[in-house]
Amino acid sequence: MERKQEREDEMRQRVKDLQHQVDELKELVNTLLSVIVEEPDGVHSGAAPTLPGQGMMQVCM
């Protein structure tokens, strides 16, 4: 019976550790997505103004 309790405790700790890793990875993914979708001028709306004649070579990602 004691052995079963130890396994259950180990399993709970492992699940807790995995949940912590998942939470950290979610935060990282959200940060990376924010960086990817950010426009060059820092506007996130998708409606950033562009200057006439401004080519894509001046866009930095």
N, C-alpha and C positions, 0 to 999 in steps of 0.2 A: 504494500500500500504506500509506503514511504517513497519507493522508487517512482510510482505513478505520479505522486505529488511533485517530485523533483522534475519529471519530464514536463508536466503541465506548467510549472514555474518557468522552466527554460523556454518553452514554447511561447508563453506570454511575453517574456523578455525579448525573444527573437521577433515577434510580431511588433512589439513596441519599437525596436530598433529599425525594422523595415519601414514602419510608418514614418519615423523621423526622416529616414533617407528619402522616402517619397515626397514628403513635405519640402525638403531641401531642393530636390530635383524640380518640383513644381515651381518653386521660386526662381530657380535658374532659368527654366524654360520661359517663364513670363518675362524675365529680364531680357533674355535673348530676343524674344519676339518684339518687345518694345524697341530694342535697338534696331532690329531689322526693318520694322515698319516706320521708323522715324524718318521724316523727310529732312533734306539737307539743311533747311533753315530752322529745324526744330519744331515745326508745326505738325501736329498729329492728325489734323482734320482731313487731310487729303485735298484740301483746297488751297495749297500754298501758291502764292502768286509767282508767276514766272515772267522774266523780263523778255521783251521782244528781241529775237535774235540770239537768245541764250541757248547754247547747244548743250547736249548731254555731256560733253567733255568737261564741263565745269561742275558737274554734279559729283559729290563725294559721298561714298557710302562707308 
